[in-house]
Amino acid sequence: MSLHRIHLAWVGLIIGFGGSVASARDFPFFEPIQPPRATEVVAHRGESGQAPENTRPALARCIEDGLEWAEVDVRLTKDGQHVLAHDEVLKAGSNAALVVAEHTLAELQQMDLGAPRAARFAGTRALSLQETFALAKGKLNLYLDCKAINPEQLAREILAAGMQRQVVVYDRLEHVQRVHAVAPGEVALMAKWRPSVGPPAWAQSNHLDAVEIDADTVTAENCRAFHSLGIKVETKNLGQWDNESFWARAMVAGADWIQTDLPEEVLASALWPRVKQRPVLFSLHRGANRYAPENTLPAFEKAIRLGADYVEFDVRTTSDGKFFLLHDTTLDSKTDGHGAIAKTPSAVISNLSAGFKFGRPYASIGLPTLEDFMADVAGKVNLYFDAKAIAPQALVDALERHGTVERTVVYGQPRFLAKLKAINPKVRLLPPLDSPNEIDALARDLHPYAFDTNWEILSPDLIARCHRLGIKVFSDAMGEHERVEDYLEAISWGIDLIQTDHPLRVMRAIELTTAPHSAP
């Protein structure tokens, strides 16, 4: 067994037993997620991989994904206001930059921090600390990385906002001591710890409630020592340390919080070793489209890392008979191209960007061909094939060529699916089911593998009826049903697969169903 797998196995044991090594909680931090997880994630500058760092969209995504913490950077403006900014110079693209300390908050908030990232973020402004508190209160805890602050003012602002249970202040010792002088024991304090600074008692003598330890330094021994003093341990898992091996090391050691640029993958790596049998399968709609451009290879590769059972994808045909992954009939919405894909040659489509509208880091990502997609993911994950516009024989040929006939479900209208069945009886059919009255006829005519069932008609009786016929029940939870409560209800009824745009919510439902002792 590899060291990586051993690490993950130990993660499962530790978290499965309630995270006993991480149980010391002297400072009464607010717990946004109930019941709490044994190891919580700290999203670096918010979900900065998907939205402009230190901004409202980056923090809102943390709340939507059910994360516990966001790390944000705080600086002081010319007019004495605390604002979120990592660097001394706040930049809005290549032609706009202002030194934070030399401009007022109002001047800084004239900058559009979102448009350079993607048009969908246009109008995103710098957040004041007060605005950040209002956004996070009762929803998200904040690690305040103090780059250049007024410590006394910061302490008063935290108290005035009633955020003392939802923040930890990270700074140099002399600054955190000044915060302590204003709010002794009321505002949680954290500083960097390395073995060279002294034994764990160093933290206690400096009034710290938490310490940050680099991920390559953390050990079970130093975590136990800090916990015995009622001090939390946060590991900095950034850069070369932001991977499964180092996350596992932090969890095995007993770290309370993991700071990361990949919070969704940290949660997946912590969950799946604990789940012996999944109570429901889940499919990621157009790949992990929340974290990468839909229907692109990065979205499917992310889905695989998140542990998805299936990836759903859409296939359309070009004017010269080639097959590309695209949901819409036209190129306009998701690429920098225009017009109907059916009227566009493959040579043109191959040069389009399928990622620039999602975000500048993905500008070079193109639409994958069906062949490229199959070659990249075949054998790694089950396939949920939405046959938007592809000939039945071409579809079957692709599945047979890549050996995925029995690892694929094909969604389509009954007449199209019947043609597939005639070509290869082993193809797994997935017709839509909009009414219970359609069950018998579809079962008789198609012998489907599963129904793509309208969520509104789901019930224990319907699911049991389908199961008696040997037919599985899949359903899309997109929209109003993307809630943990709805997932839990459907799981209790016996649903076989949930398709989602929000993998962390489905994963949370699975966690609550199979690992109820996740709280420390």
C-alpha positions as CSV (number, residue, x, y, z in Angstrom):
1,M,0.0,0.0,0.0
2,S,1.3,3.5,-0.9
3,L,2.2,6.0,1.8
4,H,-0.6,8.2,0.3
5,R,-3.2,5.5,0.8
6,I,-2.0,4.8,4.3
7,H,-2.4,8.5,5.1
8,L,-5.9,8.5,3.8
9,A,-6.8,5.3,5.8
10,W,-5.6,6.9,9.0
11,V,-7.6,10.1,8.1
12,G,-10.7,7.9,8.0
13,L,-9.9,6.3,11.4
14,I,-9.2,9.6,13.1
15,I,-12.3,11.4,11.8
16,G,-14.5,8.4,12.1
17,F,-13.8,8.3,15.8
18,G,-14.8,11.9,16.1
19,G,-11.5,13.6,15.7
20,S,-10.5,13.0,19.3
21,V,-7.0,14.4,18.9
22,A,-8.5,17.7,17.8
23,S,-11.1,18.1,20.5
24,A,-9.6,21.0,22.6
25,R,-11.8,24.0,22.0
26,D,-11.2,26.5,24.7
27,F,-12.1,29.6,22.6
28,P,-15.8,29.3,21.8
29,F,-15.6,29.7,18.0
30,F,-18.9,29.9,16.1
31,E,-19.5,26.7,14.1
32,P,-21.2,27.5,10.8
33,I,-21.6,23.9,9.8
34,Q,-23.7,21.6,12.1
35,P,-22.7,19.1,13.2
36,P,-19.1,20.3,12.9
37,R,-16.5,18.4,11.0
38,A,-13.4,17.2,12.8
39,T,-11.1,19.1,10.5
40,E,-12.3,22.4,9.0
41,V,-11.1,24.1,5.9
42,V,-9.9,27.7,5.5
43,A,-10.4,28.9,1.9
44,H,-7.3,31.0,1.0
45,R,-8.6,34.6,0.1
46,G,-12.0,33.0,-0.2
47,E,-12.7,30.7,-3.1
48,S,-10.1,32.6,-5.1
49,G,-9.7,29.8,-7.7
50,Q,-13.2,30.6,-9.0
51,A,-13.7,34.3,-8.2
52,P,-11.5,37.4,-7.7
53,E,-9.6,37.0,-4.4
54,N,-10.7,38.8,-1.3
55,T,-14.0,39.9,-2.9
56,R,-17.7,39.4,-2.2
57,P,-18.1,36.6,-4.9
58,A,-15.1,34.7,-3.4
59,L,-16.7,34.8,0.1
60,A,-20.2,34.2,-1.1
61,R,-19.0,31.0,-2.8
62,C,-17.6,29.8,0.5
63,I,-21.0,30.2,2.1
64,E,-22.7,28.5,-0.8
65,D,-20.3,25.6,-0.6
66,G,-20.8,25.1,3.1
67,L,-17.2,26.0,4.1
68,E,-16.3,27.0,7.7
69,W,-13.6,29.6,7.1
70,A,-12.2,32.1,4.7
71,E,-8.8,33.6,5.0
72,V,-8.8,37.3,4.0
73,D,-6.1,39.9,3.9
74,V,-6.6,43.3,5.7
75,R,-5.0,46.6,5.0
76,L,-5.5,50.2,6.1
77,T,-6.5,52.9,3.6
78,K,-5.4,56.5,3.6
79,D,-8.5,57.6,5.4
80,G,-8.1,54.9,8.1
81,Q,-10.5,52.3,6.9
82,H,-9.7,48.6,6.9
83,V,-10.2,47.0,3.5
84,L,-9.6,43.6,2.0
85,A,-6.4,43.6,-0.1
86,H,-3.4,41.2,-0.2
87,D,-0.8,43.3,-1.9
88,E,0.3,46.9,-1.1
89,V,-1.0,47.8,-4.6
90,L,-4.6,46.9,-5.4
91,K,-4.8,46.0,-9.1
92,A,-7.7,45.9,-11.5
93,G,-6.2,44.6,-14.7
94,S,-3.0,45.7,-16.3
95,N,-3.9,49.4,-16.6
96,A,-5.3,50.1,-13.1
97,A,-3.4,50.0,-9.9
98,L,-3.6,52.0,-6.7
99,V,-1.4,51.9,-3.5
100,V,-3.9,51.0,-0.8
101,A,-2.2,53.2,1.9
102,E,-2.2,56.2,-0.4
103,H,-5.9,56.2,-1.4
104,T,-9.2,56.5,0.4
105,L,-11.7,53.6,0.7
106,A,-14.0,55.4,-1.7
107,E,-11.2,55.8,-4.3
108,L,-10.3,52.1,-4.0
109,Q,-13.9,51.1,-4.4
110,Q,-14.1,52.9,-7.8
111,M,-11.9,50.1,-9.2
112,D,-13.6,47.2,-10.9
113,L,-11.8,44.1,-9.6
114,G,-14.0,41.7,-11.4
115,A,-14.0,42.6,-15.1
116,P,-10.3,41.6,-15.6
117,R,-11.2,38.1,-14.3
118,A,-14.3,37.6,-16.4
119,A,-17.3,39.6,-17.6
120,R,-19.6,37.8,-15.1
121,F,-17.6,39.4,-12.3
122,A,-17.8,43.0,-13.7
123,G,-18.6,45.6,-11.1
124,T,-16.9,43.7,-8.2
125,R,-15.5,46.2,-5.8
126,A,-13.0,46.1,-2.9
127,L,-14.7,45.1,0.4
128,S,-14.4,47.1,3.5
129,L,-13.9,45.1,6.7
130,Q,-17.4,46.2,7.8
131,E,-18.9,45.0,4.6
132,T,-17.1,41.7,5.1
133,F,-18.4,41.3,8.6
134,A,-22.0,41.9,7.4
135,L,-21.6,39.3,4.6
136,A,-20.1,36.7,6.9
137,K,-22.0,37.2,10.1
138,G,-23.7,33.9,11.2
139,K,-22.5,32.2,8.0
140,L,-18.7,32.1,7.7
141,N,-15.8,32.5,10.0
142,L,-12.9,34.7,9.0
143,Y,-9.1,34.3,9.4
144,L,-8.0,38.0,9.3
145,D,-4.5,38.0,7.8
146,C,-3.3,41.4,8.9
147,K,-1.0,42.9,6.4
148,A,-1.1,46.5,7.6
149,I,-3.6,47.4,10.2
150,N,-4.4,49.5,13.2
151,P,-4.6,46.8,15.9
152,E,-6.6,48.8,18.4
153,Q,-9.1,49.9,15.8
154,L,-9.4,46.4,14.4
155,A,-10.2,45.0,17.9
156,R,-12.9,47.7,18.4
157,E,-14.4,47.0,14.9
158,I,-14.6,43.2,15.7
159,L,-16.4,43.9,18.9
160,A,-18.7,46.5,17.5
161,A,-19.8,44.1,14.7
162,G,-20.4,41.2,17.2
163,M,-17.9,39.1,15.3
164,Q,-15.6,38.1,18.1
165,R,-16.6,34.4,17.9
166,Q,-16.3,34.4,14.1
167,V,-12.7,35.7,13.6
168,V,-9.2,34.9,14.4
169,V,-6.6,37.6,14.1
170,Y,-3.3,36.6,12.5
171,D,-0.4,39.0,12.7
172,R,3.0,39.6,14.2
173,L,3.2,39.1,18.0
174,E,3.5,42.8,18.8
175,H,0.3,43.5,16.9
176,V,-1.8,40.7,18.3
177,Q,-0.7,41.8,21.8
178,R,-2.1,45.2,21.0
179,V,-5.4,43.6,20.0
180,H,-5.3,41.6,23.2
181,A,-4.9,44.8,25.2
182,V,-8.1,46.2,23.9
183,A,-10.1,42.9,24.0
184,P,-8.4,40.5,26.4
185,G,-9.9,37.0,25.9
186,E,-12.6,38.3,23.6
187,V,-10.9,38.2,20.2
188,A,-9.1,35.1,19.1
189,L,-5.4,35.6,18.3
190,M,-3.1,33.5,16.1
191,A,0.6,33.7,15.1
192,K,3.1,31.5,13.2
193,W,4.7,28.8,15.1
194,R,7.9,27.0,14.2
195,P,9.9,24.7,16.5
196,S,12.6,27.3,16.6
197,V,10.4,29.8,18.5
198,G,10.1,27.5,21.5
199,P,7.8,24.9,23.0
200,P,4.0,25.2,22.7
201,A,3.8,27.0,26.0
202,W,5.2,30.0,24.0
203,A,1.8,30.4,22.4
204,Q,0.0,30.3,25.7
205,S,2.3,32.9,27.2
206,N,1.6,35.2,24.3
207,H,-2.2,34.9,24.7
208,L,-2.7,33.0,21.5
209,D,-5.8,30.9,20.8
210,A,-4.4,29.3,17.7
211,V,-1.2,28.8,15.9
212,E,-0.4,28.4,12.2
213,I,2.1,25.7,11.4
214,D,3.5,25.1,7.9
215,A,2.2,21.8,6.4
216,D,5.7,20.2,6.2
217,T,6.2,20.8,9.9
218,V,3.0,19.7,11.6
219,T,3.1,16.5,13.7
220,A,0.8,14.6,15.9
221,E,3.1,15.4,18.8
222,N,3.0,19.2,18.4
223,C,-0.8,19.1,17.8
224,R,-1.3,17.2,21.0
225,A,0.9,19.6,22.9
226,F,-1.1,22.7,21.7
227,H,-4.4,21.0,22.2
228,S,-3.5,20.2,25.8
229,L,-3.2,24.0,26.3
230,G,-6.5,24.7,24.6
231,I,-4.9,26.1,21.5
232,K,-6.0,25.3,18.0
233,V,-3.7,24.3,15.2
234,E,-4.1,25.6,11.6
235,T,-1.9,24.2,8.9
236,K,-0.8,26.3,5.9
237,N,-1.3,24.0,3.0
238,L,-0.5,26.3,0.1
239,G,1.7,25.9,-3.0
240,Q,3.7,22.7,-3.0
241,W,1.9,21.5,0.2
242,D,-1.6,21.8,-1.3
243,N,-2.2,18.2,-2.2
244,E,-3.7,15.0,-0.8
245,S,-0.5,13.8,0.8
246,F,0.0,16.9,2.9
247,W,-3.8,17.3,3.7
248,A,-3.7,13.7,5.0
249,R,-0.6,14.5,7.0
250,A,-2.4,17.5,8.6
251,M,-5.6,15.5,9.4
252,V,-3.7,12.5,10.8
253,A,-1.7,14.9,13.0
254,G,-4.9,16.3,14.4
255,A,-4.9,19.8,12.8
256,D,-8.1,21.7,13.5
257,W,-8.0,23.8,10.3
258,I,-6.4,23.4,6.9
259,Q,-5.7,26.5,4.9
260,T,-5.9,25.7,1.2
261,D,-6.6,27.0,-2.3
262,L,-8.5,23.7,-3.0
263,P,-11.2,23.5,-0.2
264,E,-13.5,21.3,-2.3
265,E,-10.7,18.7,-2.8
266,V,-9.7,18.8,0.8
267,L,-13.3,17.9,1.8
268,A,-13.5,15.1,-0.7
269,S,-10.2,13.6,0.5
270,A,-11.4,13.7,4.1
271,L,-14.8,12.2,3.3
272,W,-14.4,9.3,1.0
273,P,-12.0,7.2,3.1
274,R,-14.7,7.2,5.8
275,V,-17.6,6.1,3.5
276,K,-17.5,2.3,3.2
277,Q,-20.6,2.2,0.9
278,R,-22.2,5.3,-0.7
279,P,-25.9,5.6,0.1
280,V,-26.4,7.3,-3.2
281,L,-24.3,7.9,-6.3
282,F,-23.8,11.4,-7.7
283,S,-23.2,12.8,-11.1
284,L,-21.6,16.1,-11.9
285,H,-23.5,18.1,-14.4
286,R,-21.3,19.0,-17.4
287,G,-18.4,18.1,-15.2
288,A,-17.5,20.0,-12.1
289,N,-18.8,23.2,-13.7
290,R,-18.7,25.1,-10.5
291,Y,-14.9,24.9,-10.5
292,A,-14.0,24.9,-14.2
293,P,-15.7,25.7,-17.5
294,E,-18.5,23.3,-18.2
295,N,-18.0,20.5,-20.7
296,T,-14.2,21.0,-20.7
297,L,-11.5,18.6,-19.7
298,P,-10.5,20.5,-16.5
299,A,-14.2,20.2,-15.4
300,F,-14.2,16.5,-15.8
301,E,-10.7,16.0,-14.3
302,K,-11.9,18.1,-11.3
303,A,-15.0,15.9,-11.0
304,I,-12.8,12.8,-10.9
305,R,-10.7,14.3,-8.1
306,L,-13.9,15.1,-6.2
307,G,-14.9,11.4,-6.3
308,A,-17.9,11.8,-8.7
309,D,-19.5,8.5,-9.7
310,Y,-20.6,9.8,-13.1
311,V,-19.9,12.9,-15.2
312,E,-22.6,14.2,-17.4
313,F,-21.7,15.7,-20.8
314,D,-23.4,17.0,-23.9
315,V,-22.4,16.1,-27.5
316,R,-23.2,18.0,-30.7
317,T,-22.1,17.6,-34.3
318,T,-20.4,20.2,-36.5
319,S,-21.1,21.1,-40.1
320,D,-18.4,18.6,-41.2
321,G,-19.6,15.7,-39.1
322,K,-17.2,16.0,-36.1
323,F,-18.3,15.7,-32.5
324,F,-17.7,18.2,-29.8
325,L,-18.9,18.6,-26.2
326,L,-21.3,21.6,-26.0
327,H,-24.7,22.0,-24.3
328,D,-26.2,24.8,-26.3
329,T,-27.1,24.8,-30.0
330,T,-25.0,27.9,-30.5
331,L,-21.4,28.8,-29.7
332,D,-22.2,32.3,-28.3
333,S,-22.9,31.5,-24.7
334,K,-20.0,29.4,-23.7
335,T,-17.2,30.3,-26.2
336,D,-15.8,33.3,-28.0
337,G,-17.4,32.0,-31.2
338,H,-20.8,32.8,-32.8
339,G,-23.5,30.9,-34.6
340,A,-24.9,27.4,-34.6
341,I,-22.4,24.6,-34.0
342,A,-24.2,22.6,-36.6
343,K,-23.3,25.2,-39.2
344,T,-19.7,25.6,-38.1
345,P,-16.7,23.5,-39.3
346,S,-14.5,21.7,-36.8
347,A,-11.4,23.7,-37.8
348,V,-13.1,26.8,-36.5
349,I,-14.4,25.3,-33.3
350,S,-11.0,23.8,-32.5
351,N,-9.6,27.4,-32.2
352,L,-12.2,28.8,-29.9
353,S,-11.9,29.4,-26.2
354,A,-14.4,27.6,-24.0
355,G,-12.9,29.0,-20.8
356,F,-12.5,32.8,-21.1
357,K,-16.1,33.6,-20.1
358,F,-15.6,31.4,-17.0
359,G,-12.4,33.2,-16.1
360,R,-9.1,34.5,-17.5
361,P,-7.0,31.5,-16.1
362,Y,-9.1,29.2,-18.4
363,A,-8.8,31.4,-21.5
364,S,-6.7,28.8,-23.4
365,I,-9.1,25.9,-22.7
366,G,-11.0,24.8,-25.8
367,L,-14.1,22.6,-26.5
368,P,-13.0,19.0,-26.4
369,T,-13.8,16.6,-29.1
370,L,-15.8,13.5,-28.1
371,E,-12.6,11.5,-28.9
372,D,-10.4,13.7,-26.7
373,F,-12.9,13.5,-23.9
374,M,-13.3,9.7,-24.0
375,A,-9.5,9.2,-24.2
376,D,-9.0,11.5,-21.2
377,V,-11.7,10.0,-18.8
378,A,-12.6,6.5,-20.0
379,G,-12.0,4.0,-17.2
380,K,-11.7,6.7,-14.5
381,V,-15.4,7.5,-14.0
382,N,-18.8,6.4,-15.3
383,L,-20.3,8.4,-18.2
384,Y,-23.7,10.1,-18.4
385,F,-24.0,10.8,-22.1
386,D,-26.5,13.4,-23.1
387,A,-27.0,12.8,-26.8
388,K,-27.9,16.3,-27.9
389,A,-27.0,15.9,-31.6
390,I,-25.2,12.8,-32.6
391,A,-26.1,9.8,-34.8
392,P,-27.0,6.6,-33.0
393,Q,-24.4,4.6,-34.8
394,A,-21.6,7.1,-34.1
395,L,-22.5,7.1,-30.4
396,V,-22.4,3.4,-30.1
397,D,-19.2,3.2,-32.1
398,A,-17.5,5.7,-29.6
399,L,-18.6,3.7,-26.6
400,E,-17.4,0.4,-28.1
401,R,-14.1,1.8,-29.2
402,H,-13.3,3.0,-25.7
403,G,-14.8,0.0,-23.9
404,T,-17.3,2.0,-22.0
405,V,-20.6,0.5,-23.1
406,E,-21.4,-0.9,-19.6
407,R,-20.0,2.2,-17.8
408,T,-22.2,4.6,-19.6
409,V,-25.8,5.7,-19.4
410,V,-27.3,7.5,-22.4
411,Y,-29.9,10.1,-21.9
412,G,-32.3,10.8,-24.8
413,Q,-35.8,10.6,-26.1
414,P,-37.4,7.1,-26.3
415,R,-37.3,6.9,-30.2
416,F,-33.5,7.7,-30.2
417,L,-32.8,5.3,-27.4
418,A,-34.7,2.5,-29.2
419,K,-32.3,2.9,-32.1
420,L,-29.3,2.6,-29.8
421,K,-30.7,-0.6,-28.3
422,A,-31.2,-2.1,-31.8
423,I,-27.5,-1.4,-32.6
424,N,-26.1,-2.8,-29.3
425,P,-28.6,-4.3,-26.7
426,K,-26.0,-3.7,-23.9
427,V,-26.2,0.1,-24.1
428,R,-27.7,1.4,-20.9
429,L,-30.7,3.6,-21.6
430,L,-31.8,6.6,-19.6
431,P,-35.2,8.0,-20.8
432,P,-36.8,11.0,-19.1
433,L,-39.7,10.2,-16.7
434,D,-42.0,13.1,-16.1
435,S,-45.0,11.2,-14.8
436,P,-45.6,7.9,-13.0
437,N,-48.1,7.1,-15.7
438,E,-45.1,6.6,-18.1
439,I,-43.3,3.9,-16.2
440,D,-45.0,0.8,-17.5
441,A,-44.8,1.8,-21.2
442,L,-41.2,2.9,-21.0
443,A,-40.2,-0.3,-19.1
444,R,-42.0,-2.5,-21.6
445,D,-40.6,-0.8,-24.8
446,L,-37.1,0.1,-23.7
447,H,-36.1,-2.0,-20.7
448,P,-34.1,1.0,-19.5
449,Y,-31.2,0.9,-17.1
450,A,-32.6,3.9,-15.2
451,F,-35.1,6.7,-15.4
452,D,-34.1,10.4,-15.5
453,T,-36.9,11.3,-13.1
454,N,-38.4,14.7,-12.6
455,W,-37.5,15.6,-9.0
456,E,-41.1,16.9,-8.4
457,I,-42.5,13.4,-8.8
458,L,-40.0,11.6,-6.6
459,S,-41.6,9.6,-3.7
460,P,-40.8,6.4,-1.8
461,D,-43.6,4.6,-3.7
462,L,-42.3,5.7,-7.1
463,I,-38.8,4.6,-6.3
464,A,-39.9,1.3,-4.9
465,R,-42.1,0.7,-8.0
466,C,-39.1,1.3,-10.4
467,H,-36.9,-0.9,-8.3
468,R,-39.4,-3.8,-8.5
469,L,-39.1,-3.5,-12.3
470,G,-35.3,-3.6,-12.1
471,I,-35.0,0.1,-13.1
472,K,-32.8,2.6,-11.2
473,V,-34.0,6.1,-10.3
474,F,-31.7,9.0,-11.3
475,S,-32.8,12.6,-10.8
476,D,-31.4,16.1,-11.4
477,A,-31.4,18.3,-8.3
478,M,-30.5,21.5,-10.1
479,G,-32.2,24.7,-9.0
480,E,-34.5,24.9,-6.0
481,H,-33.8,21.3,-4.9
482,E,-30.0,21.9,-4.5
483,R,-30.3,21.6,-0.8
484,V,-28.8,19.2,1.7
485,E,-32.3,18.6,3.2
486,D,-33.7,17.6,-0.2
487,Y,-30.8,15.3,-0.8
488,L,-31.3,13.6,2.6
489,E,-35.0,13.1,2.0
490,A,-34.4,11.5,-1.5
491,I,-31.6,9.3,0.0
492,S,-34.0,8.0,2.7
493,W,-36.4,7.1,-0.1
494,G,-33.8,5.0,-1.9
495,I,-32.9,7.2,-4.9
496,D,-29.9,5.7,-6.8
497,L,-28.2,8.8,-8.3
498,I,-28.4,12.6,-7.8
499,Q,-27.1,14.8,-10.5
500,T,-25.9,18.2,-9.2
501,D,-24.1,21.4,-9.9
502,H,-23.1,21.6,-6.2
503,P,-20.9,18.6,-5.3
504,L,-20.1,19.7,-1.8
505,R,-23.7,19.8,-0.9
506,V,-24.3,16.2,-2.0
507,M,-21.1,15.2,-0.3
508,R,-22.4,16.8,2.9
509,A,-25.6,14.8,2.7
510,I,-23.6,11.6,2.2
511,E,-21.4,12.6,5.1
512,L,-24.5,13.1,7.4
513,T,-26.0,9.8,6.2
514,T,-23.0,7.6,6.5
515,A,-20.6,9.3,9.0
516,P,-22.8,11.0,11.6
517,H,-20.0,11.0,14.1
518,S,-18.0,13.6,12.2
519,A,-18.2,16.1,15.0
520,P,-15.1,16.3,17.2
